[in-house]
Amino acid sequence: MAGLGAWNLAGAALIILLFPRSLEQCGHISLSAPIVRLGDPITASCIISQNCSHLGSESHIVWKLEAELQPGERQQYLPNGTLQSTITLPHLNRSRALLSCCLHWGNSLQILDQSELQAGYPPATPHNLSCLMNLTTNSLTCQWQPGPNTHLPTNFTLKSFKSRGNCQSQEDPIPDCVPEDGQSHCSIPRKHLQLYQNTGIWVQAKNALGTSVSPKLCLVPMDVVKLEPPTLWALGPSPEVAPPQPGCLRLRWETWKPSLHIDQKCELRHQPRLGEASWDLVGALPSRTLQYELCGLLPSTAYALQMRCTRWRLPGHWSNWSPSLELTTTQRAPIVRLDTWWRHRQLDPRTVDVQLFWQPVPLEEDSGQIQGYLVSWRPSDQAGADPTLCNTTELNCTFQLPSEAREVILEAYNTAGTSHPTPVVFLESGGPPLGRLHTMARDPHSLWVGWEPPSPQPRGYVIEWGLGPPSPSGSPKTWRMEHNGSIAGTLLQENIRPFQLYEITVTPLYQDTKGPSQHIYAYSQEMAPFHGPELHLRHIGKTWAQLEWVPEAPELGKSPLTHYTIFWTNAQDQSFYTVLNASSHSFVLRGLEPSTLYHVHLMAASQAWATNSTSLTLMTLALEESELHILLGLFGLLVLLICLCGAAQLCCRPRKNPLWPSVPDPAHSSLGSWVPTITTEDTFQLPSLRDSSMPPITKITVLEEEEKKPGPWESNDSSGTCGLPSLVQAYVLQGDPRVPCTQPQPQSGTSDQVLYVQVLGSPTGPGPGHYLRCDSTQPLLGGLTPSPKSYENLWFQTSPLGTPEPLVPNPEDDCIFEPLLDFPLLQGLRVSGVEGLGGF
């Protein structure tokens, strides 16, 4: 509030500097409430006194909230001559805002008065009240959670009283404890407390909008005491006490001096310093012992230890964890299996140079740390300690032995002792060899080596691998022992680099002997050839060129070639290529253009890579002048021959009228050669003519020809015809076939006669077939005409009963029925749908 007052004073001073002296006491703002709930309305009024000399009849008061003009004000003159303006802000959504009452002064807006508006919430009920009796500060410290922000200054007070009951009645009040600003904890000094008497405690929160209190807490100060953590120390070695076992730690602690008279129980937790292991908790430890031996830990491992304590058999709080104490467990003798391998060479008849290799294999999870290795040999004629041949931290050792020595002893050791001795027996080569040894590169960093197990089955194998020639003979090698004698291969992944040649040796091990070692060379990843073969031009012509190259000699470690690819490009940047097998060493480019420049290059490819050879540029030969003349002559002859063939075809082809289709003469041709093929969609099934329930269906094909005047030799008499209409009409009927055929009047000037025939009967019936023939000089086909009218269809007439009845043939017409045998060209014609003609 002091800060707010200083801000208001600074604002007032600024207003005085800005206002003329005559406007200093003109206006005053009154608020309905200085502080409201956030979001509630607030009303303010501004009154301008009557002694303001600059107040005119047109004066208008303007309200501003911060820098925003506020509409909705009400302005009126009071009876005492003062001018009053009132405004209501329906929702105050700001925790702090400055409201200004302004008046127009000339061309500017002058501030008459200002007032600060505040909004917030009543204090929430404090919760989670808890207290601890701290013997270090000798005070009862309580803390709580104040709740959400009220946006208003809120005061918290820790209130308490002494009580002999269950805090239902108040006896002696305890002075209030007021925390510092922004703090939510407070401490009651020891002098105001009775350590073994009930005390009622609660928290009160208060601001301008209300007051709230927390639930009361009733407690005995000593029941909530929190001790200080003890101090941990390592328990040093003592002559009276044996050293700790491997995996054990000894420690002691000192309790906090002010709590020496309090019975306590403590907890211990430990965690390895390396790794991300969690804390392991050890159960309650009595504080009176003040020392403890912790076992079951990893040997030779650093641990962090912490301890905390609380009151024993009485209520209380656990102390904080003590600072960490770091201790390291003692070592244990190595528990390992030593796999061994050796190489030896005869220096002289009495001395052998031996190079021994070994690999430790842990037999337990906590096998102990190895600090070194000992190699010893005891002659058979000597007693006592074995003389040491090697004491090293490496995994190999070189020493000399008499030729008769067949065994040495290998041990691993540390400060806690040595491992079980491992006898190394130098076996003689007398077992059966391996079968086929083979290898394959799985990836650039591994090699698979396989073999055929011998018989009898070995007890294991030793696999050695290292860089092959031209590496030095003394270069280090990696080895591994496989104890499973039934396997037929293993994957080598250690010390394998790409593009390197490795020498791999496999030796079978038997019970009392070993088999001969077998070697194989392999690349972990083969490389592509450094360069492709050089391309040469052997012969060249006008449209061809013969190329040749000398294949590169195969190199060790280089992937063999799989194929060649030849590319050539002409002057128009048109590219061509062909693929050849790896055995090719020449190729002929064909289909080239004469006198044209080509660029050719050869690419050699393998499974690993592809390499380009040198490029070759060549130009084909040009055509000679005589060859050009021959080509032009041949081209001219070809054109002339084409023209002659075309003219002969046009001259020899019979002329046809393009308006009439080509119709062969039935009298001079076979019907089978010109009757059109009936497609599937054009085939229809004709019902029986004797089926009276099926109405007649007629398929009509109309042929029409332009009307022409008859020639002088043509007769207009229709007595010799069958009485057809004037337009040529052809009907394919499905009805009674015994209707007479009508012959149209002749309209054409042609003198060729075409016989019109209607075939009657079934080709499959037992009786002979019949036909109705008409003599006519009308062409067989004519131009198409529209469909005939209903009255033009003379094939059927309607009886008075409304049923169609066929016309009977007129004996006077020039249409007769004759057997089919006198028209042999129609004997092969098949007519479908005329089943009813069998008995005609």
Buried (B, 14 or more C-beta within 10 A) or exposed (E): EEEEEEEBEEBEEEBEEEBEEEBEBBBBBEBEBEBBBBEEEBEBBBBBBEEBEBBEEEBEBBBBBEEEEBEEBEBEEEEEEBBBBBBBBEEBEBBBBBBBBBBEBEEEEBBBBBBBBBBBBBBBEBEEBBBBBBBEEEBBBBBBEBBEEBBBBBEBBBBBBBBEEEBEEEEEEBEEBEBEEEEBBBBBEBEBBBEEBBBBBBBBBBBBBBEBBBEBBBBBBBBBBBBBBBBBEEBEEEEEEEEBEBBBBBBBBEBBEEBEEBEBBBBBBBBBEEEEEEEBEBEEBEBEEBEBEBEEBBBBBEBBBBBBBBBBEEEBBBBEEBEBBEBBBBBBBBBBBBBBBBEBEEEEEEEBBBEBBBBBEEEEEBBBBBEBBBBBBBEEEEEEEBEEBBEEEEEBBEBEBEEEBEEBBBBBBBEBBBBEBBEBEBBEEEBBBBBEBEBEBEEEBBBBBBBEBBEEEBEBBBBBBBBBEEEEEEEEBBBBBBEEBEBEBBEBEEBBEEEBBBBBBBBBBBEEBBBEBBEBEBBBBBBBBEEBBEBEBEEBBBBBBBBBBEBBEEEEBBBEBEBBBBBBBBEEEEEBEEEBEBEBEEBEBEEBEEEBEBBBBBBBBBEBEBBBBEEBEBBBBEBEEEEEEEEEEEEEEEEEEEEEEEEEEEEEEEEEEEEEEEEEEBEEEEEEEEEEEEEEEEEEEBBEBEEEEEEBEEEEEBBEBEEEEEEEEBEEEBEEBBBBEEBBBEBEBBBBBBBBBBBBBBBBEEEEEBBBBBBBBBBEBEEEBBBBBBBBBBBBBBEEBEEBEEEEBBBBEEEEEEEBEBBEBEEEBBBEEEEBEEBEBBEEBEBEBBBBBBEB
